[in-house]
Amino acid sequence: MNPSQTSKSIKRQQRKAEKSFVSRHFNAFSVAIVTMAALSMNPAMAQMAAPAKPAEMSAKVQEAFARADKNTDGKLSKEEAAAMPAIAEAFDKADVDKDGFLSKAEFAEVAKE
């Protein structure tokens, strides 16, 4: 190899390394920007997305759920919810995952209202 070919080869490798560096950092930067934008959109949306955990349920709500859950399967059917008019009325809206039952978390959310 003559000196001019070596110089071209080195420059080519440098350009390739620079492109790789820019590409990696651009992707990381893009992810950071999108994440920041999503978080800053509306803090209330983040709270809505996380249902209450059973441990966070008040004792009163846990007690009401236990009374309504006649077959003790850990979820309320429409028939079980019928004993509580306010819950029965909001059943379809509260059933977020549309499985036909209210989980403890779904029940806690509707009981808050």
ChimeraX attribute file (.defattr): number of C-alpha atoms within 10 A of each C-alpha:
attribute: neighborCount
match mode: 1-to-1
recipient: residues
	/A:1	6
	/A:2	6
	/A:3	8
	/A:4	9
	/A:5	10
	/A:6	11
	/A:7	12
	/A:8	11
	/A:9	12
	/A:10	12
	/A:11	12
	/A:12	12
	/A:13	12
	/A:14	12
	/A:15	12
	/A:16	11
	/A:17	12
	/A:18	12
	/A:19	12
	/A:20	12
	/A:21	11
	/A:22	11
	/A:23	12
	/A:24	11
	/A:25	12
	/A:26	12
	/A:27	11
	/A:28	11
	/A:29	12
	/A:30	11
	/A:31	12
	/A:32	12
	/A:33	12
	/A:34	11
	/A:35	11
	/A:36	11
	/A:37	11
	/A:38	13
	/A:39	12
	/A:40	10
	/A:41	10
	/A:42	10
	/A:43	10
	/A:44	8
	/A:45	11
	/A:46	12
	/A:47	10
	/A:48	10
	/A:49	8
	/A:50	9
	/A:51	15
	/A:52	16
	/A:53	12
	/A:54	15
	/A:55	10
	/A:56	12
	/A:57	18
	/A:58	12
	/A:59	10
	/A:60	10
	/A:61	18
	/A:62	17
	/A:63	12
	/A:64	15
	/A:65	23
	/A:66	17
	/A:67	13
	/A:68	19
	/A:69	17
	/A:70	15
	/A:71	12
	/A:72	11
	/A:73	10
	/A:74	13
	/A:75	21
	/A:76	25
	/A:77	19
	/A:78	15
	/A:79	13
	/A:80	19
	/A:81	23
	/A:82	15
	/A:83	12
	/A:84	12
	/A:85	10
	/A:86	13
	/A:87	20
	/A:88	17
	/A:89	13
	/A:90	15
	/A:91	22
	/A:92	16
	/A:93	13
	/A:94	21
	/A:95	18
	/A:96	15
	/A:97	12
	/A:98	10
	/A:99	10
	/A:100	14
	/A:101	22
	/A:102	26
	/A:103	21
	/A:104	21
	/A:105	21
	/A:106	22
	/A:107	27
	/A:108	23
	/A:109	17
	/A:110	16
	/A:111	17
	/A:112	9
	/A:113	8
